[in-house]
Amino acid sequence: MMPIAMCFGAVFYKFFGMLSVLTPYLIFSMLFLTYCSMKMKDVKLTWLHFWLLLIQFGGSLGVYFLIVPFNELLAQGAMVCVMASTGTAAPVVTGMLKGDVASVTAYSLASNLLLALLAPVVFSFIGTNRSLPFLDSFRAISEQVMVLLLSPFLLALVLRKFIPVVTDKIGSYSGLAFYLWSLALCIVTGRTVEFILKQSAANHLMEVLIGIAAAVVCIGQFLSGRAIGKLYNNTIAGGQSLGQKNTILAIWMAQMFLNPIASIGPGAYVLWQNMVNSYQVWLKRKSL
């Protein structure tokens, strides 16, 4: 499904580019379906999650400030690949690898909620709105990011509190999130291709460098997550929590708040993370 969606988005980029206004609604729907399928009593945060969150947000700033003296666009593309929250498909892949699905689910929730709080601060300082006063920039970004990431969680909580039967029914259709993700992938791929085609030849080298940086960041996060997870006897969950990203959200954030070319980073990350996961699943099946 992933290569088909990306090919459709690339070939029919003009059509899917016009649908880019749907992206935040698709992200909201995917998160809402995921949260409705969660049982909050099963969400237990541990020290593993703390260290992973520290890497996700501290590491994103570290990567940015390490690269920005050389090139800000490259720094933005790498940073958003680290800052992005855990992908909605991470628990599925974790289950295929016989890992701790509950741990990944808990981290996915924590990383999304913390991202909603911290992303407006970071983008206010380094994004396209930094020419505005900080409070104005923070308010403008918060209205989009916080509403997008917090409202599906709060809505799911309210429904589970007062109408649990409805919440369980909605949660039973959580598999629809995969198809919404596929449509969103078509849209963001189309918009990314459109950005690439509009760039001058002078930017082609930078686009390649951003794609390479995304590969380095991807492998680094999978390895770091597995190393930390191993300390807590949770190797697979650690790797998936930190390595598999919600690239749809990352591309949207880059296109909205950073230089749009930076979205090539998470766009390339889609390929790299699925190559890593395909290899891991192949190894797991081979060992059975």
VMD Tcl script that draws the C-alpha trace (Angstrom):
set ca {
  {0.00 0.00 0.00}
  {2.80 2.44 0.86}
  {4.57 2.38 -2.55}
  {1.21 2.44 -4.36}
  {0.07 5.49 -2.36}
  {3.36 7.31 -2.95}
  {3.32 6.51 -6.68}
  {-0.26 7.78 -7.00}
  {0.67 10.94 -5.14}
  {3.76 11.50 -7.30}
  {2.07 10.82 -10.65}
  {-1.13 12.75 -9.92}
  {0.58 15.42 -7.82}
  {-1.50 18.26 -9.22}
  {-4.76 16.59 -8.19}
  {-3.57 15.47 -4.74}
  {-1.88 18.83 -4.19}
  {-5.32 20.45 -4.39}
  {-6.48 18.12 -1.59}
  {-3.77 19.29 0.83}
  {-6.41 21.17 2.82}
  {-7.68 17.74 3.97}
  {-4.40 16.73 5.64}
  {-5.11 18.07 9.17}
  {-8.58 16.47 9.12}
  {-7.06 13.12 8.14}
  {-4.48 13.41 10.93}
  {-7.23 14.25 13.43}
  {-9.30 11.25 12.29}
  {-6.37 8.83 12.48}
  {-5.49 9.94 16.00}
  {-9.13 9.87 17.12}
  {-9.60 6.29 15.89}
  {-6.39 5.27 17.64}
  {-7.33 6.91 20.94}
  {-10.83 5.37 20.88}
  {-9.25 1.92 20.62}
  {-7.06 2.60 23.68}
  {-7.94 1.60 27.21}
  {-6.45 4.32 29.40}
  {-5.94 1.90 32.29}
  {-3.47 0.04 30.06}
  {-1.41 3.19 29.38}
  {1.47 3.05 31.86}
  {4.48 5.34 31.47}
  {7.89 4.05 32.56}
  {11.46 5.34 32.73}
  {11.97 3.93 29.23}
  {9.39 6.39 27.94}
  {11.05 9.26 29.80}
  {14.42 8.65 28.11}
  {12.80 8.23 24.70}
  {10.91 11.52 25.11}
  {14.15 13.21 26.12}
  {15.81 12.00 22.93}
  {12.81 12.91 20.79}
  {12.73 16.55 21.89}
  {16.23 17.18 23.21}
  {17.69 15.30 20.27}
  {15.70 17.30 17.73}
  {17.13 20.56 19.08}
  {20.60 19.02 19.30}
  {20.46 17.95 15.64}
  {19.21 21.39 14.59}
  {21.92 23.36 16.41}
  {24.61 20.91 15.24}
  {23.72 21.35 11.55}
  {22.42 24.93 11.39}
  {25.93 26.53 11.24}
  {26.37 24.72 7.90}
  {22.87 25.03 6.44}
  {19.56 25.97 8.06}
  {17.38 24.15 5.51}
  {19.26 20.90 6.09}
  {18.98 21.46 9.86}
  {15.21 21.92 9.64}
  {14.76 18.78 7.53}
  {16.74 16.65 10.00}
  {15.19 18.23 13.09}
  {11.57 17.57 12.12}
  {12.43 13.88 11.52}
  {13.54 13.59 15.15}
  {10.81 15.75 16.66}
  {7.92 13.90 14.97}
  {5.80 11.73 17.24}
  {5.53 7.95 16.97}
  {3.65 6.64 13.93}
  {0.16 5.23 14.35}
  {1.32 1.99 12.71}
  {4.12 1.45 15.26}
  {2.02 -0.80 17.56}
  {1.10 -2.96 14.56}
  {4.71 -3.49 13.52}
  {5.68 -4.07 17.15}
  {3.09 -6.84 17.34}
  {4.51 -8.43 14.18}
  {7.94 -8.39 15.81}
  {6.50 -9.92 19.03}
  {7.29 -6.80 21.06}
  {5.48 -4.97 23.85}
  {2.53 -3.34 22.05}
  {1.18 -1.69 25.22}
  {4.49 0.10 25.79}
  {4.56 1.51 22.25}
  {0.92 2.58 22.53}
  {1.65 4.45 25.78}
  {4.65 6.17 24.22}
  {2.67 7.11 21.11}
  {0.14 8.92 23.30}
  {2.82 10.64 25.39}
  {4.88 11.75 22.37}
  {1.84 13.23 20.62}
  {0.66 15.16 23.67}
  {4.12 16.52 24.46}
  {4.60 17.46 20.81}
  {1.40 19.50 20.99}
  {2.88 21.50 23.86}
  {6.47 21.92 22.69}
  {6.20 22.24 18.90}
  {4.65 25.75 19.02}
  {7.56 26.94 21.18}
  {10.22 25.47 18.88}
  {8.60 26.64 15.65}
  {8.11 30.13 17.08}
  {11.88 30.47 17.38}
  {13.08 28.70 14.23}
  {10.09 28.55 11.87}
  {8.73 30.87 9.21}
  {6.80 32.87 11.83}
  {9.86 33.91 13.83}
  {9.68 37.44 12.38}
  {6.55 37.90 14.50}
  {6.68 38.64 18.23}
  {7.07 35.37 20.14}
  {3.60 35.42 21.74}
  {1.90 36.13 18.39}
  {3.85 33.36 16.70}
  {3.22 30.94 19.58}
  {-0.52 31.68 19.52}
  {-0.78 31.24 15.75}
  {1.03 27.90 15.77}
  {-0.71 26.64 18.93}
  {-4.12 27.19 17.38}
  {-3.22 24.67 14.70}
  {-0.91 22.17 16.41}
  {-2.59 21.93 19.82}
  {-6.10 21.70 18.37}
  {-4.96 19.04 15.92}
  {-3.17 16.86 18.47}
  {-5.05 17.50 21.73}
  {-8.66 17.65 20.58}
  {-8.90 14.01 19.34}
  {-7.49 12.83 22.68}
  {-9.87 14.99 24.73}
  {-12.85 13.99 22.58}
  {-12.02 10.30 23.02}
  {-11.71 10.80 26.79}
  {-15.10 12.53 27.02}
  {-16.81 9.87 24.93}
  {-15.25 7.07 26.97}
  {-16.39 8.77 30.18}
  {-20.00 9.38 29.19}
  {-20.73 7.07 26.23}
  {-18.26 4.15 26.48}
  {-20.36 1.98 24.16}
  {-19.93 4.49 21.34}
  {-16.21 4.79 22.03}
  {-15.75 1.02 21.87}
  {-17.72 0.90 18.63}
  {-15.56 3.60 17.06}
  {-12.42 1.91 18.38}
  {-13.46 -1.34 16.68}
  {-12.97 0.46 13.36}
  {-9.45 1.62 14.20}
  {-8.21 -0.31 11.17}
  {-9.67 2.48 9.03}
  {-6.77 4.65 10.20}
  {-4.54 2.70 7.83}
  {-6.62 3.69 4.81}
  {-6.84 7.29 5.96}
  {-3.05 7.19 6.33}
  {-2.74 5.93 2.75}
  {-4.86 8.78 1.42}
  {-2.88 11.28 3.49}
  {0.34 9.78 2.10}
  {-0.92 10.36 -1.44}
  {-1.67 13.99 -0.59}
  {1.59 14.85 1.16}
  {3.63 13.01 -1.50}
  {1.85 14.98 -4.20}
  {2.51 18.26 -2.45}
  {6.16 17.36 -1.81}
  {6.67 16.46 -5.49}
  {5.06 19.76 -6.43}
  {7.55 21.64 -4.22}
  {10.48 19.73 -5.74}
  {9.42 20.44 -9.32}
  {9.07 24.14 -8.59}
  {12.61 24.40 -7.24}
  {15.52 25.61 -9.33}
  {18.35 23.23 -10.22}
  {20.45 24.92 -7.53}
  {18.31 23.25 -4.84}
  {18.60 19.68 -6.17}
  {21.82 18.96 -4.25}
  {20.22 20.23 -1.04}
  {17.21 17.97 -1.59}
  {19.52 14.97 -1.93}
  {21.42 15.97 1.21}
  {18.16 16.28 3.16}
  {17.18 12.77 2.01}
  {20.57 11.41 3.15}
  {20.25 13.21 6.50}
  {16.82 11.59 6.95}
  {18.40 8.15 6.40}
  {21.11 8.82 9.01}
  {18.53 10.13 11.50}
  {16.22 7.15 10.85}
  {18.88 4.50 11.44}
  {20.23 6.43 14.42}
  {16.82 6.59 16.09}
  {16.06 2.90 15.57}
  {19.47 1.94 17.01}
  {19.22 4.40 19.92}
  {15.69 3.26 20.76}
  {16.72 -0.40 20.71}
  {19.80 0.30 22.85}
  {17.76 2.11 25.52}
  {14.96 -0.44 25.30}
  {17.45 -3.24 25.88}
  {18.31 -1.71 29.27}
  {14.65 -2.18 30.24}
  {14.20 -5.59 28.56}
  {12.06 -3.88 25.90}
  {14.32 -3.76 22.85}
  {11.67 -3.96 20.14}
  {9.32 -1.44 21.76}
  {12.20 1.00 22.27}
  {13.25 0.81 18.63}
  {9.75 1.17 17.25}
  {8.78 3.97 19.64}
  {11.72 6.15 18.67}
  {12.35 5.02 15.09}
  {8.90 4.81 13.51}
  {7.49 8.29 13.00}
  {4.16 9.86 12.11}
  {5.64 11.15 8.86}
  {2.30 12.52 7.65}
  {2.24 14.85 10.65}
  {5.94 15.68 10.21}
  {5.49 16.61 6.54}
  {2.46 18.74 7.39}
  {4.36 20.57 10.15}
  {7.35 21.20 7.89}
  {5.17 22.54 5.09}
  {3.16 24.72 7.46}
  {5.79 26.14 9.82}
  {9.24 25.58 8.28}
  {10.73 26.01 4.83}
  {8.52 23.73 2.68}
  {11.61 22.09 1.13}
  {12.40 20.74 4.61}
  {9.39 18.42 4.18}
  {11.58 16.32 1.88}
  {13.22 15.06 5.09}
  {10.17 13.30 6.55}
  {9.09 12.45 2.98}
  {12.31 10.45 2.56}
  {11.98 9.12 6.11}
  {8.84 7.27 4.98}
  {11.00 5.16 2.69}
  {13.84 4.60 5.15}
  {11.65 3.57 8.11}
  {9.68 1.12 6.00}
  {12.89 -0.39 4.64}
  {14.14 -0.86 8.22}
  {10.84 -2.36 9.34}
  {10.61 -4.64 6.31}
  {14.10 -5.94 7.10}
  {13.19 -6.49 10.76}
  {9.98 -8.35 9.89}
  {11.90 -10.48 7.35}
  {14.49 -11.39 9.99}
  {11.75 -12.24 12.49}
  {9.90 -14.50 10.08}
  {13.14 -16.14 9.02}
  {13.90 -17.01 12.65}
  {10.49 -18.67 13.22}
}
mol new
graphics top color blue
foreach p $ca { graphics top sphere $p radius 0.5 }
foreach p [lrange $ca 0 end-1] q [lrange $ca 1 end] { graphics top cylinder $p $q radius 0.2 }
display resetview
